[in-house]
Amino acid sequence: MRLESAKYLFDVQSAAQRLGDFVAGKNWEDYERDAMLRAAVERQFEIIGEARAQLGRRDAALLARIEDHRRIIAFRNILIHGYADVDDALVWDIVQTRLPGLRAQVNALLQGAV
């Protein structure tokens, strides 16, 4: 794996770790009433989506090994360009259901790079 590709994977890994830290011990009600938490979570998803978009421009084959890579990039675009229509319940659901799998996939890819 090229160093530049590993850097983008590391960015995804770091943002996913921060997301996990931000929501640890939180529930939907906590998320719903805490604007700063929602903003922090959305920002990390923006970083994940942008890092994946950049990775795709440089190493499409590696990006293709990450499940739902197109949907994650599209989600980033919604957060940035459609910010007025962000569905907080959808964001929370993605944190709860998709984030663990993403973290596992990226960690495995990075371990294989060593």
Number of C-alpha atoms within 10 A of each C-alpha: 12 9 9 13 23 18 14 21 22 18 19 25 20 16 21 23 15 15 20 17 12 16 19 9 8 11 11 13 8 13 19 13 10 10 11 10 17 18 11 15 23 22 17 21 27 22 19 24 23 20 20 27 21 16 21 19 10 15 16 14 10 16 20 13 12 16 14 13 17 15 11 22 22 15 20 23 16 16 20 15 11 11 12 9 9 15 12 14 12 10 17 19 13 14 17 15 10 14 17 14 13 19 18 12 16 21 16 11 18 17 9 9 12 7
